[in-house]
Amino acid sequence: MRKGFTLIELLVVIAIIGLLASIVTVSLSSSQDRAKQAKIESFAAQVHHALAADAVGIWDFDDAVAGTANDTSGLKNNGVFPGGSSNPTSAADRNGQSGKAYQFTASGNQYISRADNPSLSMGDIDFTISAWVYMDSVPGASSIILGKFEAALGQREYLLAYVTSPSGFRFVVSNDGTASPYVDATNFGAPSTATWYHIIAWHDAAANTINIKVNNGTTNSTAHTTGVFNSTAAFQIGAYSNPVSNFWNGRIDDVRIYKRALSSAQIQQLYAEGLSDHSLAQE
């Protein structure tokens, strides 16, 4: 009668146990990933539901692969491509998903436009604008992310842009169509190329301030003269209107406009929703 295993038999048993353990580990990991993804999707849905009532424009560009820029807020402020053969092209978004963002090429004079519409004009109310942006190169002059703002004086309302002095992101709100009071995101500093940034800016009508924050960092705020001019300028992504100029060179994604000033918690949620790892949603 045998009283034990041979060395070879023991090695075989150990190998089998190791294989079974790895299968169990992979299975558990897969289940955890599915649960985590479900939690992320639920979190994103909650954010959208909470803010949807005040959204007047959401261009998530999830339809970029189809060459369209539809507004998913429900107000149908769909963007058009006036550039003819030279239009923004679909690109990977901040999470690496192909066809979920737009690539703008400054040398190609590429931009997206929406004709003047009352829903996109603000007046003296709270409002918030936001976008995810990615620079291919550091511009030598101001470069427009989005706005309802003409290059010529007289029809200026609001604008989000990169400026060269100081190097960084700027939020501009005019109260008379000509003056251009602004606040710079100096607390964040100069952005780098080949990096995604979430920029959110808002006008607080009660406090008479304009504010800007990058990547959910420290807010920059400055006093603003009462009122926001109701311009007839087109709303544009990637360039000024009239004349069309100062083109963006890089990618833009998930542009949003809300007729409310988002709370700190809502800003944090919106930023977390856009992160590839959704770290806040997983806690």
Protein Blocks (a to p, Z undefined) as FASTA:
>chain_A
ZZbdcfklmmmmmmmmmmmmmmmmmmmmmmmmmmmmmmmmmmmmmmmmmmmmmpcbdceh
lmmmnopacdfeonopaccdfklmaccdddddfkopghiaccddfklopacdddddfklp
nbjaddddddddddfbdcfbdcdfbdcddfbghiacbdcdddfbdcdddddddfkomacc
ddddfknopcdehiacdddddddfklopadddeehiacddddddedjdddfbdcdehiae
hiaehiaedddehiadddbdddfklmmmmmmmmpmnlmmmmZZ
